[in-house]
Amino acid sequence: MMHHKTLDRLTLQNLVNAYSYETGRGKIVPVEQQDGQYKQISQDKPLLVLNLAPHDTIMAVPVDRVSQLGQHRFADTPSVFNAASLKTPSTNDTQSEPQWLKPSAMSLASFIIEDIVHQHKEDVKLDGNGVLKRWLESYEGLQIILEHRSDEMDDIVDDTQDFIQTEQSLIYGHAMHPTPKGRAGFYGAEWAKYAPETNSKTQLNYWLVHPNFIVEEFVDGDSITAELKTKLLADMSDYQRQLIAKYPTHKLLPLHPWQATFLQQQAWYQALTEKGQLFDLGALGWHLHPTTSVRTLAAFEAPWMFKLSLSVAITNSVRINLPKECKRGMHACRIWRSDYGEQLGAEYPTIAVLNDPAWIALSIDGKIIDETICILRDNPFTQSMQVTNLASLSQDHPTRLTNRFATLFQSIHERTGKQLDEIATEWFDTYLKVGFIPLIHMYYKHGLAFEVHQQNSLIELKDGYPAKFWARDNQSFGYIAEYAKPLIDAYPELISEAECVIPEDFADSRIAYYLVGNTIFGLITAIARTQLVSETALLATFRDCLETLDSQYPHCSLIDLLLRSPTLPFKGNLLTRLYALDELTAPVETQSIYVDIPNPMSA
């Protein structure tokens, strides 16, 4: 069955690549250096080879596309043999070559996890079971996706796609994450029902709540709950209308339908409903599509996107909104809606921000219930716009050796007659001009640090080329103490409430990972996958770009790090999972494990 082979290959590819890159222990053996032993399984392709403790195992897998940036595309699932069998001459001559075994995907995954746990056994207890469990859940998630999408899998490489299509086509997720489709908390049919990758859509669930128990904030108006009520009235059933009429001062609280059911089991829910302070109105309003993050939902006809608390562990963390994130969003929104923001927009016309102008939550005895927080986000995209997050744009086709860049470059070629290799080079150049370079200028001139990884980097395409960079998730915007003084003076709450003023050295390491290690490296890998231009050539282009910036901002530590440091900080998602860290609640310095990877620009 095609699914199983694909499923095993993709889920192991994510895990093995994350392992190799984070530990630096995988090595590529080119065809011409392979002995008879390796040739048995290499299919005349380079092999990625790992030596794994504690069972003294050699694991090897043929690779279709080698990447110096860690994202190898596997041609098959790995094979293993016991290294000790090389050292003991066999009594039976016909068996003198050690035999390769093809264990199940689960066995291979546990070999990898076991190896790291074994290597770290002295210092700390690692959560190997937890990671294996999440890996299996992610495996099952991908299985559901492949079954749902098998007939229209090729849609993910179409050259024209609107925002919702690209949000729902991130098939196997973060390429350097061991458990990208882990969603612990969804049970049975709920997984497919609320997954973006199954093209699902859902209405939100609304509660009607006494005003004493609601907190709300709205940058663009007086009351977000009043505005919601006005917009939703036309769609309401008689029962819903009657309740609204009967309790005219009660306010609306939107919830993810899964979360609404989950919260009905809390003691406070019972107490509020018995006193007539909370009524469940049920499903209502726009049919919204889950986006890549699962808990943010969007529809072209809705006035906002909705980012909802969801008590489900998605990839690394249970996705519950926090009041400080709401505050961060409000301040970022005020800044971008102010004269200062207008000037930024004029100075950097290719950079735009998806702001979060409002939030609503339940509050009991003056305490906000984080699990009920709903954040409302700008929704500027129309169906005719070509907007894609970089993660979906950069992913490989799951079964064929192609990606969306190949299709995109081909369509540009057919329209313009330009050479394909020239288009590939030009596309990357345009991205640097539109997205990367202005973000570095904003970093040094205004102290704005955008911690935007591939999934939160939205690119608006015009005629197939990047025309605008939209930064999503303004909770991850930081203000650099050394460069953002006028902003911090104007908005002291950035320090006190929003906790998002950061020192330069911390910002440097985060930007080096998010903007370069995650996004630029992912982009370089994906463009090079078309084989129209090499990773080496694209890295040289990127290096030139950094050298130009270096002359504009001499002696600045970020560019110095990127150009001259022998290593770069890289977020170890596998190690972060093994240390069982939660990235949303831990203090920022300890919420993720960063590893050092060789810096390809300083070679």
C-alpha positions in Angstrom: 0.0 0.0 0.0 1.5 3.3 -1.1 0.4 5.2 2.0 2.3 3.0 4.5 5.6 3.3 2.6 5.2 7.0 2.2 4.1 7.4 5.8 7.1 5.4 7.2 9.5 7.3 5.0 8.2 10.8 5.9 7.8 10.3 9.6 11.3 8.7 9.9 12.8 11.4 7.6 11.6 14.1 10.0 12.9 12.3 13.1 16.2 11.1 11.6 17.0 14.6 10.0 16.2 16.3 13.3 18.5 13.8 15.1 21.4 14.1 12.6 21.3 17.9 12.6 20.9 18.4 16.3 23.6 15.9 17.3 25.9 16.5 14.3 26.3 12.7 14.2 24.9 11.7 10.7 27.4 11.4 7.8 26.7 11.2 4.1 28.6 8.5 2.2 28.6 9.3 -1.6 28.1 6.4 -4.1 31.8 6.3 -5.1 32.9 5.7 -1.4 30.4 2.9 -0.7 31.7 -0.6 -0.1 29.8 -3.8 -1.0 28.0 -3.8 2.3 26.5 -0.3 1.7 25.8 -0.9 -2.0 23.3 -3.7 -1.0 20.9 -1.0 0.2 22.0 2.3 -1.4 20.1 2.0 -4.7 23.0 3.8 -6.3 22.3 6.9 -4.2 24.2 8.6 -1.4 23.6 7.1 2.0 23.0 8.9 5.3 24.8 6.7 7.9 24.3 6.9 11.7 26.2 4.9 14.4 23.7 4.4 17.2 24.4 3.3 20.8 23.4 1.5 22.9 22.8 -1.5 20.7 25.9 -0.8 18.6 23.7 -0.4 15.5 24.6 1.1 12.1 21.5 2.7 10.5 21.7 3.8 6.9 19.2 5.2 4.4 19.5 6.1 0.7 18.9 9.8 0.0 17.3 11.2 -3.1 18.4 14.8 -2.4 21.2 15.6 -0.1 21.1 18.9 1.8 24.0 20.5 3.5 21.3 22.3 5.6 20.1 19.1 7.2 16.9 18.5 5.2 17.7 15.3 3.3 15.0 13.8 1.2 14.9 10.0 1.8 14.5 7.6 -1.1 13.4 4.8 1.3 13.1 3.9 5.0 16.4 3.2 6.9 18.0 -0.3 7.2 20.2 -1.4 10.2 22.8 -4.0 11.0 24.7 -4.8 14.1 28.2 -3.3 14.0 29.6 -6.1 16.1 28.9 -8.5 13.2 31.6 -6.7 11.2 34.2 -7.6 13.9 33.5 -11.3 14.4 34.4 -13.4 11.4 31.5 -15.8 10.6 32.1 -19.5 10.6 29.8 -19.9 7.6 31.4 -18.3 4.5 28.2 -17.6 2.6 27.2 -15.3 5.6 30.4 -13.3 5.7 28.6 -10.1 4.7 26.5 -8.9 7.7 22.8 -8.9 6.9 20.9 -5.7 6.7 17.5 -5.7 8.5 14.5 -3.6 7.7 12.8 -3.0 11.1 9.4 -1.5 11.4 9.1 2.3 11.5 8.4 2.2 15.2 11.5 0.1 16.0 13.6 2.5 14.0 12.1 5.5 15.8 12.8 3.9 19.2 16.5 3.2 18.2 17.0 6.9 17.5 15.3 8.0 20.7 17.1 5.4 22.8 20.4 6.5 21.4 19.9 10.1 22.6 18.6 9.0 26.0 21.6 6.7 26.3 24.1 9.5 25.4 22.6 11.8 28.1 22.1 9.2 30.8 24.6 10.8 33.2 23.2 14.3 33.5 19.4 14.2 33.3 16.4 12.0 32.9 15.1 12.4 29.4 11.5 11.7 28.5 12.1 9.1 25.8 8.7 7.5 26.3 6.9 10.8 25.9 8.7 11.5 22.6 8.0 8.1 21.2 4.3 8.5 22.2 4.1 11.8 20.5 6.0 10.4 17.5 3.3 7.7 17.2 0.5 10.2 17.5 2.1 12.3 14.8 2.5 9.2 12.7 -1.2 8.5 13.1 -2.0 12.1 12.3 -0.1 12.0 9.0 -1.9 8.7 8.2 -5.2 10.5 8.5 -4.0 13.3 6.3 -2.6 11.1 3.5 -5.9 9.1 3.4 -7.9 12.3 3.2 -5.7 14.0 0.6 -4.5 11.0 -1.5 -6.6 12.0 -4.6 -5.7 15.6 -4.6 -2.2 15.5 -3.2 -0.9 17.3 -6.4 -2.9 20.4 -5.4 -0.2 21.3 -2.9 2.2 22.1 -5.8 -0.2 24.2 -7.8 1.3 27.5 -8.9 -1.8 29.5 -7.9 -3.2 29.1 -4.4 -5.0 31.4 -2.1 -4.3 32.0 1.6 -6.7 29.3 2.9 -5.5 26.7 0.4 -1.8 27.2 1.4 -2.8 27.2 5.1 -4.5 23.8 4.7 -1.8 22.1 2.6 1.1 21.8 5.1 1.1 18.0 4.7 3.9 16.7 6.9 4.7 19.8 8.7 7.9 21.3 10.1 10.8 19.5 8.2 13.1 19.6 11.2 10.6 18.5 13.9 10.3 15.0 15.2 6.6 15.1 15.9 5.1 17.7 13.6 1.6 16.3 13.6 1.3 15.5 17.3 -2.1 16.8 18.6 -2.6 15.2 22.0 -6.1 15.7 23.2 -8.1 15.2 20.0 -9.8 11.8 20.3 -11.0 9.6 17.4 -12.8 11.4 14.7 -12.0 14.8 16.2 -8.6 14.7 14.7 -9.8 14.9 11.1 -12.7 17.1 12.0 -10.5 20.0 13.3 -7.4 19.5 11.1 -6.4 22.1 8.5 -4.9 19.4 6.3 -8.2 17.5 5.9 -9.7 20.7 4.4 -12.1 21.0 7.3 -14.1 24.0 8.4 -16.2 24.6 11.5 -18.4 27.3 13.1 -17.2 28.6 16.4 -19.2 28.0 19.6 -20.5 31.1 21.4 -21.4 31.7 25.0 -23.6 34.5 26.2 -22.1 35.8 29.4 -23.0 38.3 32.1 -20.8 41.4 31.6 -19.2 41.0 35.1 -17.5 37.9 33.9 -16.1 39.2 30.6 -12.9 41.1 30.0 -12.4 42.6 26.5 -10.1 45.0 24.7 -10.5 46.5 21.2 -8.1 48.8 19.5 -10.4 49.7 16.6 -13.6 50.4 18.5 -15.5 50.6 21.8 -16.5 47.0 22.3 -15.5 44.0 20.3 -18.4 41.9 21.9 -20.9 44.5 20.8 -19.5 44.5 17.3 -19.6 40.7 17.2 -23.2 40.7 18.3 -24.2 43.1 15.5 -22.4 41.1 12.9 -23.8 37.7 14.0 -27.5 38.7 14.6 -28.6 38.0 11.0 -27.4 34.4 11.1 -29.0 33.5 14.5 -31.7 31.0 15.2 -34.9 32.0 16.9 -33.7 30.5 20.2 -30.4 32.4 20.0 -32.2 35.7 19.2 -34.6 35.3 22.0 -31.8 34.8 24.5 -30.0 37.8 23.2 -33.1 39.9 23.5 -33.8 38.6 27.0 -30.3 39.4 28.3 -29.4 42.6 26.4 -26.3 43.4 28.5 -24.8 39.9 28.3 -21.7 39.6 26.1 -20.6 37.1 23.5 -17.5 34.9 24.0 -16.3 32.8 20.9 -14.7 29.4 21.6 -13.3 26.6 19.5 -16.0 23.9 19.5 -13.7 21.4 21.0 -12.7 23.8 23.8 -16.3 24.7 24.5 -17.0 21.0 25.3 -13.8 20.6 27.2 -14.6 23.6 29.4 -18.2 22.5 30.2 -16.6 20.0 32.6 -15.1 22.8 34.8 -16.8 23.6 38.2 -17.2 27.2 37.3 -19.2 26.4 34.2 -21.8 24.7 36.3 -22.0 27.5 38.8 -22.3 30.3 36.1 -25.0 28.4 34.1 -27.1 27.7 37.2 -27.2 31.4 38.0 -28.2 32.4 34.5 -24.8 34.2 34.1 -23.7 32.0 31.2 -25.8 30.5 28.3 -24.4 28.2 25.7 -25.7 29.5 22.3 -24.0 26.6 20.4 -22.6 26.9 16.9 -23.0 30.2 15.2 -21.6 32.5 12.5 -19.0 32.1 9.8 -17.7 28.7 8.6 -14.0 29.0 9.4 -11.0 27.0 8.2 -8.3 26.0 10.7 -5.0 27.4 9.5 -1.5 25.8 9.9 -1.5 26.3 13.7 -4.8 24.4 14.1 -6.2 26.8 16.7 -6.3 29.9 14.5 -9.3 29.9 12.1 -10.0 32.0 9.1 -12.5 32.6 6.3 -12.4 35.2 3.5 -15.9 36.5 4.4 -15.2 36.8 8.1 -14.2 40.3 9.4 -11.4 38.8 11.6 -9.4 35.6 12.0 -9.9 34.0 15.4 -6.9 32.7 17.5 -8.5 30.6 20.2 -7.1 28.9 23.3 -7.1 25.1 22.6 -6.2 22.7 25.4 -4.5 20.3 23.0 -0.7 19.7 22.8 0.1 20.7 19.2 3.7 19.9 18.2 5.5 21.2 21.4 2.9 22.9 23.6 -0.6 23.0 24.8 -1.9 26.0 22.9 -3.5 28.3 25.6 -3.4 32.0 25.0 -1.9 34.0 27.9 -2.9 37.5 29.0 0.6 38.9 28.4 0.4 37.7 24.8 -2.9 39.6 24.4 -1.3 42.7 25.8 1.7 42.2 23.4 -0.7 42.0 20.5 -2.6 45.1 21.6 0.6 47.2 22.0 1.9 45.9 18.6 -1.4 46.8 17.1 -1.4 50.3 18.6 2.1 50.9 17.4 1.3 49.8 13.8 -2.0 51.8 13.8 -0.2 55.0 15.0 1.7 57.7 13.1 4.9 55.9 13.9 3.5 52.7 12.3 2.3 54.6 9.3 5.9 56.0 8.8 7.2 52.4 9.2 4.8 51.3 6.5 5.9 54.1 4.2 9.6 53.4 4.9 9.3 49.6 4.4 6.4 49.2 1.9 7.2 45.5 1.4 6.7 44.6 5.0 3.3 44.3 6.6 2.0 42.9 9.9 -1.1 40.9 10.7 -2.2 42.6 13.8 -4.4 41.3 16.6 -6.7 44.3 17.4 -8.9 42.6 20.1 -9.3 39.9 22.7 -12.1 38.6 24.8 -12.0 36.3 27.9 -13.9 34.9 30.8 -12.9 36.3 34.1 -14.0 35.0 37.5 -13.3 36.8 40.8 -10.9 39.1 38.9 -8.9 36.2 37.5 -8.8 35.7 33.7 -9.4 32.1 32.7 -6.6 31.6 30.1 -8.4 28.6 28.5 -11.2 30.9 27.4 -9.1 33.6 25.7 -10.1 34.5 22.2 -7.8 36.8 20.2 -9.1 38.5 17.0 -6.7 39.1 14.2 -6.7 41.2 11.1 -8.0 39.4 8.0 -6.8 41.4 5.0 -6.5 38.6 2.5 -9.0 38.0 -0.3 -9.5 34.9 -2.4 -7.9 36.6 -5.4 -4.6 37.3 -3.6 -1.8 34.8 -3.8 -0.6 34.5 -0.2 1.4 31.6 1.1 3.3 30.8 4.3 6.9 29.8 3.6 6.5 26.4 5.3 3.8 25.2 2.8 5.7 26.8 -0.1 8.9 25.1 0.8 7.7 21.6 1.5 8.5 18.6 -0.8 5.7 16.8 -2.5 5.2 13.8 -0.3 5.4 11.2 -3.0 7.0 12.8 -6.1 10.4 14.4 -6.4 9.0 17.9 -6.9 7.7 20.9 -5.0 5.7 24.1 -5.5 8.8 26.1 -6.5 9.2 23.8 -9.6 5.6 24.5 -10.7 5.9 28.2 -9.9 9.2 28.7 -11.8 7.7 26.7 -14.8 4.7 29.1 -14.9 7.0 32.2 -14.8 9.0 30.6 -17.6 5.9 30.0 -19.7 4.8 33.6 -19.2 8.1 35.4 -19.6 10.3 33.0 -21.6 13.1 33.5 -19.1 15.5 30.6 -18.4 14.5 28.5 -15.5 17.8 28.7 -13.6 17.7 32.5 -14.0 14.1 32.6 -12.5 15.2 30.5 -9.5 18.1 32.8 -8.7 16.0 35.9 -9.3 13.2 34.5 -7.0 15.6 34.1 -4.1 17.1 37.6 -4.7 13.6 39.1 -4.8 12.8 37.4 -1.5 15.9 38.9 0.2 15.0 42.4 -1.1 11.3 42.1 -0.1 11.5 40.2 3.1 14.9 39.7 4.6 16.8 43.0 4.0 14.0 45.3 5.2 13.6 43.2 8.4 17.3 43.7 9.2 17.0 47.5 8.6 14.0 47.6 11.0 16.1 45.7 13.5 18.9 48.2 13.6 17.0 51.4 12.8 13.9 50.8 15.0 14.8 48.0 17.3 12.1 45.7 15.9 12.8 42.0 16.1 10.4 39.7 14.2 10.7 36.2 15.5 8.9 34.8 12.4 9.6 31.2 11.4 8.5 29.7 8.1 5.0 29.1 9.3 4.5 32.8 10.4 6.2 34.3 7.3 3.5 35.0 4.8 4.6 35.9 1.3 2.3 37.7 -1.1 3.2 36.7 -4.7 2.6 38.9 -7.7 3.4 37.3 -11.1 4.9 34.4 -9.2 7.5 36.5 -7.3 7.5 37.8 -3.7 5.9 41.2 -3.6 5.2 41.6 0.2 6.2 39.9 3.4 3.4 39.6 6.0 4.6 38.8 9.6 2.0 36.8 11.5 1.7 36.3 15.2 2.7 39.6 16.7 3.0 37.9 20.1 6.5 37.0 18.9 7.6 40.5 18.1 10.4 41.8 20.4 11.7 45.3 20.9 15.4 45.5 21.3 16.5 47.5 24.4 19.5 48.9 22.6 17.7 50.2 19.5 14.1 50.8 20.3 14.4 53.6 22.8 11.9 56.0 21.3 9.3 53.2 21.1 9.9 52.0 24.6 9.7 55.6 25.9 6.4 56.1 24.1 5.0 52.6 25.3 6.5 51.8 28.7 3.9 49.0 29.0 6.1 47.0 26.5 8.3 46.3 29.5 5.8 46.2 32.3 2.8 44.4 30.9 3.8 42.8 27.6 7.3 41.6 28.7 8.7 41.9 25.2 11.7 44.2 25.5 14.7 42.0 25.0 18.5 42.6 25.1 20.4 42.6 21.7 22.4 39.4 22.3 19.2 37.4 23.0 17.5 38.9 20.0 20.6 38.1 17.8 20.4 34.4 18.7 16.6 34.2 18.1 16.8 36.0 14.8 19.7 33.9 13.7 17.5 30.9 14.2 14.1 32.0 13.1 14.9 34.3 10.2 18.0 32.4 9.0 18.3 28.8 10.3 14.6 28.1 10.0 13.4 30.4 7.2 16.3 31.2 4.8 17.8 27.7 5.1 14.4 26.2 4.5 13.9 28.4 1.4 17.4 27.6 0.1 16.8 23.9 0.5 13.4 24.1 -1.3 14.7 26.2 -4.2 17.7 23.9 -4.6 15.4 20.9 -4.7 14.3 22.0 -8.2 17.9 21.3 -9.2 17.9 24.6 -11.2 20.4 26.2 -8.8 22.5 24.6 -6.0 22.4 25.3 -2.3 26.0 26.4 -2.5 25.1 29.1 -5.1 22.1 30.3 -3.1 24.3 30.4 0.1 26.8 32.5 -1.8 24.0 34.9 -2.8 22.9 35.1 0.8 26.5 35.7 2.0 26.8 38.6 -0.5 23.6 40.1 0.9 25.0 39.8 4.5 28.3 41.4 3.4 26.4 44.4 2.0 24.5 44.7 5.3 27.8 44.4 7.2 29.1 47.4 5.4 25.9 49.4 6.2 26.0 48.3 9.9 29.6 47.7 10.7 30.5 46.0 14.1 26.9 44.9 14.6 26.8 41.6 16.4 23.9 39.9 14.5 25.6 40.2 11.1 28.9 39.4 12.7 27.4 36.2 14.0 25.9 35.2 10.7 29.0 36.0 8.6 31.9 35.0 10.9 30.9 32.7 13.7 31.9 29.1 13.0 28.5 27.9 14.4 25.0 29.2 14.5 22.3 28.7 17.2 19.6 26.2 16.0 16.5 25.2 17.9 16.7 21.5 18.7 13.0 20.4 18.6 13.9 16.8 19.3 16.0 17.7 22.4 13.4 20.2 23.5 10.8 17.4 23.4 13.1 15.0 25.2 13.7 17.5 28.0 9.9 17.8 28.1 10.0 21.6 27.9 6.8 23.6 27.3 7.7 26.6 25.2 4.7 28.7 26.1 5.0 28.6 29.9 8.7 28.2 30.7 10.8 31.3 31.2 12.0 32.4 27.8 15.7 31.5 28.5 14.9 27.9 29.3 11.9 27.2 27.1 13.7 25.5 24.3 17.0 23.7 23.8 19.3 25.4 21.3 22.2 23.5 19.7 25.2 24.8 17.7 25.2 23.9 14.0 28.1 24.5 11.6 27.6 28.0 10.0 27.6 27.5 6.2 28.2 31.2 5.6 31.5 31.4 7.5 33.2 28.5 5.6 
